[in-house]
Amino acid sequence: MKKSGVRDAEGIARNVMRLAVEAKKHAGVHGVSPDLKVIVVSPPEVVYNEESKEMGYTIQSETISKDFGNAFSRVCKYFGFSHISLSNLIDMSESFDGVHWTEKHNKIVADHVWTHLEKLISNSKVDRELRKLN
């Protein structure tokens, strides 16, 4: 995997992956389940507008964010983490500032993450064992 700086989507994804790897290192330590599953949720695309500009975002921020879904997917696959992309799930043009989610977006994300978790749980060893008991 190529080494990237933080000036591109893959560099951002690799920095986030450092957190995921660190979390996974603690599986089985300090009360953290040894079966810890880390799910990386990548952000939606930024929409550059006057409000996001005032917060320090640039047109380059918007351009970089367009590759978040693909970049995070590649990096997560490389490191063996589950990935949920919000790129095609949330339309940030509905956001006042093009960066922060709306209440509607929170519900969409919660529902999508829950569906993903249900699939993980139903495929887990614990769930299979429980079904054998019933």
KAVENQUI-V833564 format. One record per backbone hydrogen bond with DSSP energy under -1.0 kcal/mol. NH is the residue of the N-H (numbers start at 1). CO is the residue of the C=O. If there is no record, write none. Layout:
NH:CO + NH:CO
This chain:
12:8 + 13:9 + 14:10 + 15:11 + 16:12 + 17:13 + 18:14 + 20:16 + 21:17 + 22:18 + 23:19 + 24:20 + 25:21 + 26:23 + 27:24 + 28:32 + 29:26 + 32:29 + 36:33 + 40:82 + 42:84 + 47:98 + 53:49 + 54:50 + 55:51 + 56:53 + 57:52 + 62:58 + 63:59 + 64:60 + 65:61 + 67:64 + 68:65 + 71:67 + 72:68 + 73:69 + 74:70 + 75:71 + 76:72 + 77:73 + 78:74 + 79:75 + 80:76 + 81:76 + 82:38 + 84:40 + 86:42 + 90:86 + 94:91 + 95:92 + 106:102 + 107:103 + 108:104 + 109:105 + 110:106 + 111:107 + 112:108 + 113:109 + 114:110 + 115:111 + 116:112 + 117:113 + 118:114 + 119:115 + 120:116 + 121:117 + 122:118 + 123:119 + 124:121 + 128:124 + 129:125 + 130:126 + 131:127 + 132:128 + 133:129 + 134:130
